[in-house]
Amino acid sequence: MAEWSKYGLAAGGASLATAVLGLFGWYMYRKHYQTDPASEWDDADPRLQALLGFHNPPPDYYPFEVGPKDGVKFTENLASICALHKKDGVKDRVLEVGCGPGGISFALSRVFEEVKGVDLSESFILKCKAVKETGEITYQIPVEGDILREVTYKVPEDIDRNKVTFELKDATKMELSSTGTFGCVVASNIIHHIPNPEAFILKMKKFVEPGGTFVLADFYRWEGHMAKKFWLGGYTDSEGKTVSTLETLQRLMKDDFELEEITDVPILARENRLTYRLMIDQVSVWRRKEK
C-alpha cells in the first residue's frame, strides 16, 4: 500500500475535483475517432499501435501498484503526501497554483493553517468561493448517452473552510513581494497546460521558503498542449538521447532543492456509468535547501 494512502485523509466520499473531472470526460478523443475511422489508419498510426497493445498486452502493460479505485480520492491522496512532508519550524501556509474547483485546497486545510488557492479561470474561482460559502455544490454526472444524474457534494465536517482563500490570478504573473513565501507550494496537473512550463517552475520555486516543499503532480501529456520546444520530457535530444520529464525537473531543481519522494498517484475521471479514464500522476516532492 502506498504510504500516502495510510495517512488517513482519504476516508469518506468522492472528492470534489474528481467529480468535476468526470464532467469533462474524454470528449475530444472520442470525437477524433468518429471523424477519422479506423479503416483510414496506416501501420504507423499511434492509435493502431495503442489498440495492438490493448489486444496483445506485454507483462508490464500496466506497471503500477495503484489502481482505479485509488483514483477516486485523488485530492485527499495528494494532500496526504503534502502532510507527510510537512516540517516543524516551516511556515504553516500552503499555496496551490491552478487550484481548479478547489478540492485539493480544501483537503490541504486539514493539515495547514492557511491555504491559498489561485487560478486564472474565473468560473473555477467562483465555484470555489461558492463551496467555501455554502459548504456544498450540486452538479450532474454522466450516466449513459444524454442521461445525467444530479448529485450534491458536501464538504466534510472536519474541514475548516475559513482556512482557505481563493483568488483569480495568473500564477505566471504572481509577485513574491505581494504574497511572501509558503511552507508548501503545490502544482497539480497544470505544468503540461502552461505555454512555458520551465519558466513557470523556475519562478514558482522562489515562493517556497527554505525548508519548505514544492510538490509537483502531473501525467506529462505534453503532446497537443504546447510547442514541442517547451516540452520538459518525452522527446529525443540532438544527441539522440531520450529525455524524461523527471530528468528535466532534476536539472531545474538541483541547485536549491533536494528530491525527497517520487510516487505514483492515480486519477479516475468518469465518462459515464460504464466508462472511465484512468491517469497516473507522477508526484515529486522537492525540499528547498536551507541556507
C-alpha positions, 0 to 999 in steps of 0.5 A, spaced: 500 500 500 502 506 498 504 510 504 500 516 502 494 512 502 495 510 510 495 517 512 488 517 513 485 523 509 482 519 504 476 516 508 469 518 506 466 520 499 468 522 492 472 528 492 470 534 489 475 535 483 474 528 481 467 529 480 468 535 476 473 531 472 468 526 470 464 532 467 469 533 462 470 526 460 474 524 454 470 528 449 475 530 444 478 523 443 472 520 442 470 525 437 477 524 433 475 517 432 468 518 429 471 523 424 477 519 422 475 511 422 479 506 423 479 503 416 483 510 414 489 508 419 496 506 416 501 501 420 504 507 423 498 510 426 499 511 434 492 509 435 493 502 431 499 501 435 495 503 442 489 498 440 495 492 438 497 493 445 490 493 448 489 486 444 496 483 445 498 486 452 506 485 454 507 483 462 508 490 464 502 493 460 500 496 466 506 497 471 503 500 477 501 498 484 495 503 484 489 502 481 482 505 479 479 505 485 485 509 488 483 514 483 477 516 486 480 520 492 485 523 488 485 530 492 485 527 499 491 522 496 495 528 494 494 532 500 496 526 504 503 526 501 503 534 502 502 532 510 507 527 510 512 532 508 510 537 512 516 540 517 516 543 524 519 550 524 516 551 516 511 556 515 504 553 516 501 556 509 500 552 503 499 555 496 496 551 490 497 554 483 491 552 478 487 550 484 481 548 479 474 547 483 478 547 489 478 540 492 485 539 493 485 546 497 480 544 501 483 537 503 490 541 504 486 545 510 486 539 514 493 539 515 495 547 514 493 553 517 492 557 511 491 555 504 491 559 498 488 557 492 489 561 485 487 560 478 486 564 472 479 561 470 474 565 473 468 560 473 473 555 477 474 561 482 467 562 483 465 555 484 470 555 489 468 561 493 461 558 492 463 551 496 467 555 501 460 559 502 455 554 502 459 548 504 456 544 498 455 544 490 450 540 486 452 538 479 450 532 474 454 526 472 454 522 466 450 516 466 449 513 459 448 517 452 444 524 454 442 521 461 445 525 467 444 524 474 444 530 479 448 529 485 450 534 491 457 534 494 458 536 501 464 538 504 466 534 510 465 536 517 472 536 519 474 541 514 475 548 516 473 552 510 475 559 513 482 556 512 482 557 505 482 563 500 481 563 493 483 568 488 483 569 480 490 570 478 495 568 473 500 564 477 505 566 471 504 573 473 504 572 481 509 577 485 513 574 491 513 581 494 505 581 494 504 574 497 511 572 501 513 565 501 509 558 503 511 552 507 508 548 501 507 550 494 503 545 490 502 544 482 497 539 480 496 537 473 497 544 470 505 544 468 503 540 461 497 546 460 502 552 461 505 555 454 512 555 458 512 550 463 520 551 465 519 558 466 513 557 470 517 552 475 523 556 475 519 562 478 514 558 482 520 555 486 522 562 489 515 562 493 517 556 497 521 558 503 527 554 505 525 548 508 519 548 505 516 543 499 514 544 492 510 538 490 509 537 483 503 532 480 502 531 473 501 525 467 506 529 462 501 529 456 505 534 453 503 532 446 497 537 443 498 542 449 504 546 447 510 547 442 514 541 442 520 546 444 517 547 451 516 540 452 520 538 459 520 530 457 518 525 452 522 527 446 529 525 443 535 530 444 540 532 438 544 527 441 539 522 440 538 521 447 531 520 450 529 525 455 524 524 461 520 529 464 523 527 471 530 528 468 528 535 466 525 537 473 532 534 476 536 539 472 531 545 474 531 543 481 538 541 483 541 547 485 536 549 491 532 543 492 533 536 494 528 530 491 525 527 497 519 522 494 517 520 487 510 516 487 505 514 483 498 517 484 492 515 480 486 519 477 479 516 475 475 521 471 468 518 469 465 518 462 459 515 464 456 509 468 460 504 464 466 508 462 472 511 465 479 514 464 484 512 468 491 517 469 497 516 473 500 522 476 507 522 477 508 526 484 515 529 486 516 532 492 522 537 492 525 540 499 528 547 498 535 547 501 536 551 507 541 556 507 
